[in-house]
Amino acid sequence: MTAVIDARHSCWSYDDPRPFDEFTRGFLGAGLSAGARVWYIPGRVGDAVTDWLHAQAAASARPDTVRVVAPENAYAAVDPALQVDAWAAAADDALAAGFTGLRVVADVTDLVRTDEQREAFARYEWAIGRFLRTAPVRGVCAYDRRELGDRVVAGLACLHEVVHGGGVTFRLHSGPTPAVAVLDGEVDQTAEELFAAALGHTDLEPVGGEVTVDADGLRFIDHRSMLVLERYAQSRHLTAVVRTRLGTAARLAGLLDLSHVRVELGP
């Protein structure tokens, strides 16, 4: 749980809202203690946290410390660029008001009910992840597995820096520049389809015809997933440079004679 609290962009999926409510109080409470403004975007089962936050606001010398916002108001239109701009404006407003930054917990289950919604939100998850790397904002996206199912949740959760719940074996999230993605965890045959979908949600911008996959935290990758990466790079007419300490990745690239993936081994 510490990793989720420390991460800038994390995901919490749940089938029991009680542990999630407890985490939310701790996460937002830490933000209040650090002088941040906090936003809570509740789902259908968020009354306990909402009541707690209202009590915190009533006890505070600054009622504007806390905002409870309906999902449809916080995410008026899930256009990645427009939504990132909206969060940037909220962060600027918090800083201008004298807060140290912004902490957000958003239960976005109701925003990803359809395939079209999920596609748009996945692209947003990638874009907001890049913004959060440097912004004075920490955000947690929450999904109710009972409502969405494990498969849908995994497809969104894997685009976060840190994941709690959901059985996700890897994370593919934004790097420090538009040309860099970060790949952590294990990508085996069970994750092949999920990995392909995650790559499709990125908006990597090549530099000199290359994008970089920072795979320092990659523990395992199989040949099928290497081929998925090859197909992704080939379809976009670029080379994916995988930087990793995982020797098997380099051996697989050689054995498969990949033309659009280059593995660079680090210490």
Residue pairs with C-beta under 8 A, 6 or more apart in sequence:
1 23
1 164
3 10
3 162
4 10
4 12
4 23
4 27
4 140
4 162
4 164
5 26
5 27
5 30
7 138
7 160
7 161
7 162
8 132
8 133
8 135
8 137
8 138
8 139
8 161
9 128
9 129
9 132
9 133
9 138
9 139
9 141
9 160
9 161
9 162
9 173
10 139
10 140
10 141
10 160
10 161
10 162
10 163
10 164
11 140
11 141
11 142
11 143
11 156
11 157
11 159
11 160
11 162
11 163
11 164
11 166
12 20
12 23
12 140
12 141
12 142
12 143
12 164
12 165
13 142
13 143
13 144
13 145
13 153
13 157
13 163
13 164
13 165
13 166
14 20
14 142
14 143
14 144
14 145
14 165
15 144
15 145
15 146
15 165
17 45
17 46
17 144
20 142
21 46
21 48
21 49
23 164
24 40
24 49
24 105
24 140
25 49
25 52
27 103
27 105
27 138
27 140
28 38
28 40
28 49
28 53
28 103
28 105
29 56
30 103
31 37
31 38
31 101
31 102
31 103
31 138
32 38
32 56
32 60
32 65
32 66
34 100
34 101
35 99
35 100
36 94
36 99
36 100
36 101
36 102
36 103
37 64
37 65
37 66
37 67
37 94
37 97
37 99
37 101
37 102
37 103
38 53
38 65
38 66
38 67
38 102
38 103
38 104
38 105
39 67
39 68
39 69
39 74
39 90
39 102
39 103
39 104
39 105
39 106
40 46
40 49
40 50
40 53
40 66
40 67
40 68
40 69
40 104
40 105
40 106
41 68
41 69
41 70
41 71
41 74
41 104
41 105
41 106
41 107
41 108
42 49
42 50
42 68
42 70
42 71
42 107
43 71
43 107
43 108
43 109
43 110
43 142
43 144
44 109
44 110
44 144
45 144
46 107
49 105
50 68
53 66
53 68
54 66
54 68
56 65
56 66
57 63
57 65
57 66
60 66
64 97
65 99
71 106
71 107
71 108
71 110
71 111
74 106
75 83
75 106
75 108
75 111
76 86
77 83
78 111
78 117
78 120
78 121
78 124
79 120
79 124
80 120
80 123
80 124
80 126
80 127
80 128
80 203
81 127
83 124
83 127
83 128
84 124
84 127
84 128
84 131
87 102
87 104
87 128
87 131
87 135
87 137
87 139
88 131
88 135
90 102
91 101
91 102
91 135
91 136
91 137
94 101
94 102
94 136
95 101
95 136
100 136
101 135
101 136
101 137
101 138
102 136
102 137
102 138
103 137
103 138
103 139
104 137
104 138
104 139
104 140
105 139
105 140
105 142
106 139
106 140
106 141
106 142
107 142
107 143
107 144
108 121
108 141
108 142
108 143
109 142
109 143
109 144
109 147
109 148
111 117
111 121
112 118
112 121
112 143
112 148
112 152
112 156
113 148
118 152
118 155
118 156
119 201
121 156
122 155
122 156
122 159
122 197
122 198
122 201
123 201
123 203
125 141
125 156
125 159
125 160
125 201
126 159
126 173
126 174
126 201
126 202
126 203
127 174
127 203
128 139
129 159
129 160
129 161
129 173
129 174
130 174
130 175
130 178
131 137
132 138
132 139
133 174
133 175
133 176
141 156
141 160
143 152
143 153
143 156
143 157
143 166
145 153
145 165
145 166
150 166
150 167
153 166
154 166
154 167
154 168
154 194
155 194
155 197
155 198
157 163
157 165
157 166
157 168
158 168
158 170
158 171
158 172
158 194
158 198
159 171
159 172
159 173
159 198
159 201
160 171
160 173
161 171
161 173
161 182
162 171
163 171
168 185
169 185
169 186
169 187
169 188
169 190
169 191
170 183
170 184
170 185
170 186
170 187
170 191
170 194
170 195
170 218
171 182
171 183
171 184
171 185
172 181
172 182
172 183
172 195
172 198
172 199
172 202
173 181
173 182
174 180
174 181
174 182
174 202
175 181
175 182
175 212
175 214
178 203
178 204
178 205
179 204
179 205
179 206
179 207
179 210
179 211
179 212
180 204
180 211
180 212
180 213
180 214
181 202
181 204
181 211
181 212
181 213
181 214
182 213
182 214
182 215
182 217
183 213
183 214
183 215
183 217
183 218
183 242
184 215
184 217
184 218
185 217
185 218
185 219
186 218
186 219
186 220
186 221
187 195
187 218
187 220
187 221
187 222
187 225
188 220
188 221
188 222
188 225
189 222
189 224
189 225
191 225
192 224
192 225
192 228
195 225
195 228
195 229
196 228
196 231
196 232
199 228
199 229
199 232
200 232
204 211
205 211
206 236
206 238
206 239
209 237
209 238
209 239
210 238
210 239
210 240
210 241
211 233
211 238
211 239
211 240
211 241
212 240
212 241
212 243
213 229
213 240
213 241
213 242
213 243
214 243
215 221
215 242
215 243
215 244
215 246
215 249
216 243
216 244
216 245
216 266
218 244
218 246
218 249
219 246
220 246
220 248
221 246
221 248
221 249
221 252
222 252
223 252
223 255
223 256
226 249
226 252
226 253
226 256
226 258
226 261
227 256
227 258
229 240
229 242
229 261
230 240
230 256
230 258
230 259
230 260
230 261
232 240
233 239
233 240
233 260
233 261
234 259
234 260
238 260
239 260
239 261
239 262
240 260
240 261
240 262
241 262
241 263
241 264
242 249
242 253
242 261
242 262
242 263
242 264
243 264
243 266
244 250
244 263
244 264
244 265
244 266
245 265
245 266
245 267
247 265
249 263
250 263
250 265
253 261
253 262
253 263
